[in-house]
Amino acid sequence: MLRIVVLVAGSLRATPLWAGAVYSVDVTRVGEAYRASIESRVQAPPEVVFAMLTDYEHLSRISPSIRESRIIARLDPWLHRVRTVTRLCVLVFCVDLIQVQDMAQYPPGEIAATVLPQYSNLSCGSGRWRLASDGSGTYLSFEAQLVPDFWVPPLIGSALLRHMLRKEAERTVSGLERLYRAKCSAQGPFAPGFVRLR
């Protein structure tokens, strides 16, 4: 078992509550499986963060690493089948992570994802986002389990996931806050279906 803990922006108590931050990234590897968790804070209300994370057709607005995001099927009002392609790189090693996931929404503060391996390059996978109010912002935690179905260089497998999670967490927090600021200042168009603030 390999366990990696990365403290990105100091401890929870040491980080000012007026700004977004990634508090920690934790990665555990057991055989071919990876388990990961991220703790972060976004300077935007939970209902807005929830709306942006479930705007599946426009996830690339949050992170430029997401090359494709689209809804394949609306299974019910709170369950969508979503395809994403995310470009991941560590040093000279890059891979396109292809995922088709059933995304279940549990408003106001939880989103659960189940990977469909037959359409993805993961043998199995699942993830869960939890959102909670934190003063004027949102405390956001993410947990995932996955088994890659593509070749990963043995010596950098853990580094690949650690690097990806750290960078993606930072990009996600930054992207969510950028979109929220743009909305608050009425800059830029928002896609139909985006939950607008009053």
C-alpha positions in Angstrom: 0.0 0.0 0.0 1.3 3.4 -0.9 -0.1 6.5 0.8 0.5 10.0 -0.3 -0.7 13.1 1.5 -0.2 16.5 -0.1 -0.9 19.7 1.9 -1.5 22.2 -0.8 -2.5 25.4 1.1 -1.7 24.8 4.7 -4.1 23.4 7.3 -7.8 24.1 7.4 -7.5 26.4 10.4 -4.5 28.3 9.0 -6.2 29.2 5.8 -8.3 32.5 5.7 -12.0 31.9 5.3 -12.4 34.7 2.9 -10.7 33.0 0.0 -10.9 29.7 -1.8 -8.2 27.1 -1.2 -7.3 23.5 -1.6 -6.6 22.2 1.9 -5.4 18.7 1.2 -5.1 16.0 -1.4 -4.8 12.4 -0.1 -4.1 9.4 -2.4 -3.9 5.7 -1.4 -2.9 2.9 -3.8 -3.8 -0.7 -3.2 -2.7 -2.9 -6.1 -4.2 -1.5 -9.2 -6.8 0.6 -7.4 -6.5 4.2 -6.3 -8.5 5.9 -3.6 -8.4 9.7 -3.4 -9.9 12.5 -1.4 -9.7 16.3 -1.7 -10.8 18.9 0.8 -11.2 22.5 -0.5 -13.2 25.7 -0.1 -14.8 27.8 -2.8 -15.7 31.5 -2.3 -19.2 31.1 -3.7 -22.5 29.9 -2.2 -23.3 26.2 -2.1 -26.3 26.4 -4.4 -24.2 28.2 -7.0 -21.3 25.7 -6.8 -23.8 22.8 -7.0 -25.3 24.4 -10.2 -21.9 24.9 -11.8 -20.8 21.3 -11.0 -24.0 19.9 -12.5 -23.9 22.1 -15.6 -22.5 19.0 -17.5 -22.5 20.5 -20.9 -20.1 23.2 -19.9 -17.6 21.7 -17.4 -14.8 22.9 -19.6 -15.6 26.4 -18.3 -14.4 25.3 -14.9 -11.2 23.6 -16.0 -9.3 23.8 -19.3 -8.1 20.2 -18.8 -11.7 19.0 -19.6 -11.7 18.7 -23.4 -15.2 17.4 -23.7 -18.3 17.2 -21.5 -21.7 16.3 -22.7 -24.9 14.7 -21.6 -25.6 11.4 -23.3 -28.9 10.7 -21.7 -31.3 12.2 -19.1 -32.4 9.2 -17.2 -34.5 11.2 -14.8 -34.5 14.8 -13.6 -31.8 14.0 -11.0 -29.8 11.4 -13.0 -27.8 12.1 -16.1 -25.4 10.0 -18.1 -22.4 12.2 -18.9 -19.3 11.7 -21.1 -16.1 13.6 -20.3 -12.6 13.6 -21.7 -9.9 15.0 -19.5 -6.3 15.5 -20.6 -3.9 14.5 -17.8 -0.1 15.0 -18.0 2.8 14.3 -15.7 6.2 15.3 -17.1 6.2 13.7 -20.6 3.5 11.2 -19.9 0.0 12.3 -21.0 -3.3 10.4 -21.3 -6.9 11.3 -22.2 -9.1 10.0 -19.3 -12.4 9.0 -21.0 -15.3 8.6 -18.6 -19.0 7.9 -19.1 -20.6 8.2 -15.7 -24.1 8.1 -14.3 -24.3 11.4 -12.3 -26.9 11.3 -9.5 -27.8 14.7 -8.0 -28.9 15.0 -4.3 -29.7 18.7 -3.9 -28.6 20.7 -2.2 -25.3 19.3 -1.4 -24.3 15.9 -2.9 -23.4 14.5 -6.3 -22.5 10.8 -6.9 -20.8 9.4 -10.0 -20.7 5.8 -11.1 -18.3 5.0 -14.1 -19.6 2.8 -16.9 -16.5 0.8 -17.7 -17.7 -0.4 -21.1 -17.6 3.2 -22.4 -14.6 4.4 -20.4 -10.9 3.7 -20.1 -11.4 2.8 -16.4 -12.0 -0.8 -15.3 -14.2 0.6 -12.5 -14.7 3.9 -10.7 -16.9 6.0 -8.6 -16.8 9.5 -7.0 -18.8 11.6 -4.6 -18.9 15.4 -4.1 -20.2 16.8 -0.8 -20.9 20.5 -0.4 -21.6 22.4 2.8 -22.1 26.1 3.7 -19.0 27.6 5.2 -19.7 31.3 6.0 -19.9 33.1 2.7 -18.5 30.2 0.8 -18.7 26.4 0.3 -16.7 23.6 1.9 -16.2 21.0 -0.9 -15.0 17.5 -0.3 -14.5 14.9 -3.0 -13.8 11.2 -2.7 -13.1 8.7 -5.6 -12.1 5.2 -6.2 -10.8 4.1 -9.6 -8.9 1.4 -11.5 -7.3 2.6 -14.8 -7.8 0.5 -17.9 -4.8 2.0 -19.6 -1.0 1.5 -19.1 0.4 3.7 -16.4 4.2 3.8 -16.0 4.8 1.9 -12.7 7.2 4.4 -11.2 4.9 7.4 -11.7 1.4 5.9 -11.3 0.9 7.4 -7.9 2.5 10.7 -9.0 0.2 10.8 -12.0 -2.9 10.7 -9.9 -1.5 13.0 -7.2 -0.4 15.6 -9.8 -3.7 15.4 -11.6 -5.8 15.8 -8.4 -3.7 18.7 -7.1 -3.8 20.6 -10.3 -7.4 19.8 -11.0 -8.4 20.8 -7.5 -6.7 24.1 -7.9 -8.1 24.7 -11.3 -11.6 23.7 -10.1 -11.6 26.1 -7.2 -10.2 28.9 -9.3 -12.6 28.2 -12.2 -15.7 28.1 -9.9 -14.7 31.4 -8.3 -14.0 33.0 -11.7 -17.4 31.9 -13.0 -19.1 33.2 -9.8 -17.4 36.6 -10.0 -18.3 36.9 -13.7 -21.9 36.2 -12.8 -22.0 38.6 -9.9 -20.6 41.3 -12.2 -22.8 40.3 -15.1 -19.8 39.6 -17.4 -20.0 37.1 -20.1 -22.9 34.9 -21.3 -24.1 31.9 -19.3 -25.6 28.9 -21.0 -29.3 28.2 -20.7 -30.0 26.1 -17.7 -27.4 27.8 -15.5 -29.0 28.6 -12.2 -29.0 32.4 -12.1 -28.7 34.4 -8.9 -31.3 36.9 -8.0 
